[in-house]
């Protein structure tokens, strides 16, 4: 499957404007970066996302494209990026974004820029649901409060809370299904507030995955408090990781999330990405949380053939919870075959993207053992990873 993501940043922010805020919320800054960029960085950390379409207000499109270009220069996403002008309604903005998806794209995530706290883990859960056959899937949280339908100032009905949920973005779709839903709503002059409603309107089924409590939307002036950075003391930490895999009938070779065409097959329970496995161990070392085998045991069928980038995302969720800030990653691959020099630059960029780092913060080396040992005899491959970071004290 080929999956792109559309980042909606074309809204007017009317509720904040009424409160006197002149800057549209998608351009408000969190930790020195606009909200729309936080969503882009999150999606770029999802290895199965192949590209991004930004949708900006028509009257600010050129200015926003220039701002995005500046951000890309300093913080490359290592993904193709396209730009569309927004429409009068949210669904019109999505429609314009869909028009820019490439011909080989068959799935799409649609995300609101006003939700800067969504995680790569949530995106992976949505994509997993699509791979499982869902045509439309959304994140949802159970409603905690009792919800009442009112008419004017009078309660008309108390709704059954167990049947209610709060819906979030990103929302994920089979592209053909979403395009059909747009056409259906255009023909019927139907206006909706999210893309899943379009699929529902035409009678399609919408699946759900668990949403995230932290995936809140910046909507009202009170929400702006969430954009205030919280300061906490930190300490410097270092993590070291090492992994080995043997060659033999198994999985196609993948290193750092990059397929290595013509490389030996890897014997492994997961996809056998030795470099990302070493990286996971190094990250866990920084966190003081054991090793990869404790978190993702090879005796668990849930991890059979799993993409190692998903394991990295899971550990990065722990890193976020512990306040870990990665500052540098040094990676070494050790093998006699295949020759890795042609792949080092792509591996470097892919790992940087996964970790939401700049390319200069990631180093990738490759070496042989001069014919010695099992790697020298072309029986397998090793990887070593060193991660330096800071974390909350």
N, C-alpha and C positions, 0 to 999 in steps of 0.2 A: 504494500500500500504506500502511496505517496500522500503525505499530509502537510498542508500549509495552514497558517493561522492568519486571521484577520484581526487587527487591533483597531477598535473603534475609538477614535479620538476627535470626533466631529461634532460633539454636542455643544449646546450653548451654555450649559450650566445655569439655567434660569433661576433656580432656587438660591444659589450662591450669589448670582448677580443682583437679585432682589434684596439681598442682605448687604449690598454695597461692594462686593468683591469684583474688581474689574477683570482679573485674570481668569480665563476659563479653567475649569478644574483639571482638565487633562494636561494643562501646562503648569499647574502648581508644582512646586518642588518638594521633594522628599529626599533628604540627605544629599542635596545639591543637584538632583536630577529630576526632570519632569516626570509626572506620574505615568504618562504613556510609555516612557522609556523603561520603567520598572517592569511593566508587563512584557515588553520586548525582551528584556534580559531573562526573565523567567522562562519564556517560551524558547529562547535560544539555548537554554540549558537542557531542553528535551531533545535527545538525539534523533527522535523520530519525526521531528518537525523539519521540513525541507526548505521553508521560506516564509517570509512575512509580508503581509500587505497592510500598510498604514492608511487609515482613512481620516483625513483632516478636514476642517471647515473649508469650504470653497474659497472664501475670501482670505484665508490664511495658509493656503496650500503651499505656495512657493516659500513663504517664510518658514513654515514647519519642515518642509523638505530640507531647507538649508540648515536648520537647527539639527535635524536628524543626521545630516551628513557630517556635521561637526562632531556629534556624539559618536558616530561610527568611526571617525578618524582616531578618536582617543580611546574608544572602547569597542573594538570590532566585534560584531555578532557572528561573523563567519557564516552568514546566511544571505541568500539573495533577498533584496528588499524592494518592494514596489509601492507606489503611492497613488491613492485615489481621492477624489473630492467627495465629500459627504453630500447627502441629500436632505430633503426637508424633514423626513422622519428617520428614525433609527433603521427601519427595514429598508429604506431607500439607500442609506449609507452602506448597509451590508450588501445590498444588490450591486452597488458600484464596486465594492471590494471583490465580490465574486467574479466580476467581469475581467479582473486582472489575474486570476489564477491561471497557471500554465496548463497546457493540454494534458499532461500526464498526471495532474492532481486528481485524486479520487476521494479524498476526505479532507475536512476542514474543521478547524477550531475557530470559534468566534468569541472574542474577549473584549470586555469593556475596560478602557484605560483607567476608569475611576476605581478599579479594583486592583491596587498595586501590590497586594499582599498574597495573591494566589501562589501556589507552590508548583514546582515541576512534578512532584508526586501526584498532585491532583490531575495535571495534564496527562500523565502516564496512565492513570486510572481510566480516564475518558477514552484514550486511544486503545487501551486494552479492551474496553467494552465494544468499541467499533470493530476491532479485530475478532471479537467473539460473535459478531453478526448483527449488532445493534445498528439501526439506521439513524437514530438520533439519541443522544444521551446527555444528561445535564447533571450538575452537582446540586444536591438538595440537603437541607438540614431540617430536622423536626422542629416544629413550632413549639416554643416553650410557654408562651403566654396563651391565655384563653382569647380566642378571636370572636368578635361579634360583628354581625352585619348591622349597620345602622341606617336609618332614614332620617335625615335632618339631625335632630338632637335626641332621637329615640332609638333604643335597641329594637331591631326587628327580628333578629335571630342569633342564637349562639351556635357557632359552627363546630362540628366535631373535630377537636384538635388532633386526634389520632390520624385523621385523613388529610391533614394539612402539612405543608412543608414550605420552607423559604428557598427560593431558587437563586443560584449564583451563575457566574460565568468563570471560566470559559464553558461554552457549550459546543458539543462535537457532533459532526454530521457526516453521513455519506453524502458526497457532493451532489450526486444526481438527485437524491431525495430532497435536499435543501433547495435546489434550483426548481424542482417541480413544485415545492411548497410556495416559493416566491411567485411563480407563475399563477398558481391557483389563487393566491390572495390578491394579486394584481387584477386578475379577471373579475374577482368577486368584490373588489374595492374594500378589502378587509384590512384594518389597521390593527397592529399587535404591538406588544411591548418587549417581546423577545422572540428569538428565532424558533424556539421549541413550540411556541404557540401557533406558528404557521403550520408546522407538521401536524399538530393536534387538529387544527382547523380543517385540514383536508382528510382527516381520519387516520393519520399515521400514528404509530406507537412511539412513545418517548420513554426511554429507560432512564433510570437514575443511578448515580453513584454517590457515596457519602460526600457531602460538602465539607468545608473547613470553617471553623469558628473564626479564624483570623482573616478569612477572605471577605473582609467587609468592603462596602462601597462608600466612597466619599460623595455625599449628597447634600448634607445640610451644613450650616456654619459650625455646629457642634462637632461634626466629624473632623473638622480641621485640626482638632487637638491631637488626632492620631498621627498627624504629620510632624509633630514635634519630636525630634530625636531624643532618645533616652541615653544619658551618659552612664557608663558603668566602668569601674576599674578593670584593667585587663593585664594579663601576663603573657609573655612569649612562650611558645611551645614548639616542639619538633616531633614529627612522627616518621617512622621508617617502616617500609613495607617490602616484602620479598615474596615472589611466587614463581612456581615452576609448572610447566605442562609438557607432557611428552607428545611426540608426533605419532600418528597412526590413524586408522579409520575413525572418523568422528565428525567434528564440526569444521566448516570452512574457517580459515584463519582470519581473525579480527584482532587488531592491535590498537588500543586507544580509541575504540569505536570506529576504526577505519578498516574496511574489508581489504585484505591483501591478496589480490588476484594472483593465482599461481603458487601461493604459499602452501606448505604442507598442512594437512588436516590436523586438528587438535583433539586429543582425547580429554574430555571434560564433561562434568555434569551440567554446567551452564553452557554459555557460548564459547567458553575457553579463552576469553580475552585476558591474557596473562598480565598485561600492563595495567588494565583497570583493576584487576584483582590486587595487584601490589599497591595501587593507589588507594583502594578501599582500606587496606590494612594500615597504610600510612595515616590516612584520615582518622581511623579509629585509634591509632596511637596518639594523635594529638588530643583526642577526646578522652583518652584513658578508658576506652570501652571495649577492650578485648580484641578479638580478631575476626576475620571474615567468616571463618567456620562456625563461630558462635552465633552470628547473626543470620547467616545464609547457609546452613549445613547442606552438604551434598547428599545427605540421606533424606532430604525433604523433596518430594516430587514437585512441589510448587516452584522450585528453582530449576527444574530440568529444562535446559535449553534457553534459559532466560537471558535477555540482553544485559550485559554487564553494566551498561550505562544506567539501567534502572536501579541496580544495586548502588551505584554511585549516588544517584538521586536520593535513595533512601538514607544513606549515611549523611548526605548534606542536610537532610531534614533534621537529623540529630545535631549536626553542627550548628544549624540555625537556632535550635532550642538551647544549646549550650553557649551561644554567643561567640562561636568560633569565626574568626576572620582570616581567611587564607591569604598569605602574602606572597608565597613563592612555592613552586613545585619543580623538583628536579627528578627526571625519569631516565632510567637506563635500560635498554633492551640488550640481551646477551644471546647471540645465536650464531651458528656458522652459515645457516641458510634459513630463510631467503635473504637477499641483499635488501637492507632497509633504508639505505640513503634516499631512494626516490620517494619514500613515504613519510619521512620525518617531518616535513613542513606541514603536511595535512594532519598528521597525528597531533602535532603541537597545537594547531588551530582548533582541532576538535576537542582536545582536552581543555583548552582555555575556555572554549564555549561551554562545555559541561560544567566547569567550575565558576563560570561567570567572572573570568579573569581576563586581563589583557594578554596578548601573545607574549609580551616581554616578561610576564610573570611565570611563564612555563618554559622549561628547557627539556629537550628530548635528545638523548644520546643513544648511539647503537655501537656495539663492539662485538668482537668474537673472542674465543678463548684459545686462539691459535691451534685449533685442532685437538685441544685437550678436553678430557671429560666428556660427559654425554652430549653437551651442546656441540663440542668440537666434532663429535662423531655423527652429528646431524640427527640425533635421537630426540631432541626437544629444545625448549626455549626457556629462558629465565627473564625476570624483570625485577628491577629494584626501584623503589620510589622514596623520595624524601620530601616531606611537606613541612614548611615553616608557616607559623600562624600566630595569632594572638587569640586569647579566649577570656571570657569573663572570669575574674578572680573568684 
